Amino acid sequence: MKNIFVGNLDFGATEDDIRALFEPYGIVEKVSVMTDRETGRSRGFAFVEMTNTNEADQAIGALNGTNLGGRALNINEARPKTERRPGGGGGGGDFSRRRREPRW
């Protein structure tokens, strides 16, 4: 199984469009178009999982730079997802002790 990154997608591209692009090269297990959580709009990239590694490599070589919806696709092997630290966000300092002086 190989996971493939597909970048620079037209925001109107669908999972079916991407699947049709990759299927001539082999079995496509899954297509996931990444969307914004708040708006549901495409984020302009997707991931394709192909069963056979050799077929996936052929698809990457053949399709990288291919035009879909007026945009040249950026296609390569997906990097492993990095671990995120728990907690999220960051914080400034503790401003509760700071005294405000009036500006006259």
N, C-alpha and C positions, 0 to 999 in steps of 0.2 A: 504494500500500500504506500502510495506517495501522495503527499499533500502539496498542492501547487497554488502559488499566489498569483492572482490576476489583478493587476493594477491599472489605473488610468481608464477605468470603465466609464462609459457614458452613463449618466444617472438614470436613464430610462432602460438600461439593459436588464433583462430578466434572467432567472435561473435557466429557463428554456433556451434563451439565446446562447448562453455560455455553454450549456450542455451540447447543443447542436454544433458548436465550434470544436469541441474536444472529442466528440464521439467517433469521428472518422479515424482517430488514432488509437482507440481502444475503449474498454469498458469504463464508464464514468460511474463511480459509486455514489458520489454526493456532490452537490453544488450548493454553496452557501454565499449569498450576496449579503454583505455586511450593511446594516442599516443603523441610522441614528435612533437611539432609544426614545428620544422625546418627539421627534417629527415623523419617524418611520421612513424617512427618505434615504435612498441609497447613499452610502459614504464613498462610492467610487471605486470599491475594490471587492474582490470575492476570493473564495477558496474552492478549489476543485480537488476531489480525492479520486485517484485512479488506482485500480486494483493492481495492475501490472507495472512494475517500476520501469521496465524498458519502454513500454508504450508511453508512459508518462514523460520520460526523457525525450522521446521523439516528438511528442506534442509540444513540449516546452521549446525545443529547438525550432520547430516549424512555425509555431504561432507567435513567438515573441516578436513584437513590432507590427503584428497584423492589425489592420484597421477594422474596428467594429464601432458602428454608430458615429463615424467621423473622427475617432480617436485611435491613436496607435497604442496598442496594449503593451503593458510591461508584464511579462510572464516569466516566473522563475520558481525554483523550489522554495516552498515556504520555510521560514526559519522556525525553530521550535518556540513555543510560547514561553515567555520569561515569567518567572514567579514574581508576583507583586507582594510588597510588604503589606501586612494587615494594617488597618486603621485609616488609610487613605487621607487625602488632604494634608495640609501642612498648617502650621500655625505661626503666627508672629510671636511676639512676646506677651508678657502680662502687662497690660496697660492700666490695670485698675489702680495701681499705686501712684501713678503719675498725676501730679496736681496741675490743674489748668490755671494759669494766671490770666486774669482779664486783659484784653488788649484795648487800651484806651487811646 
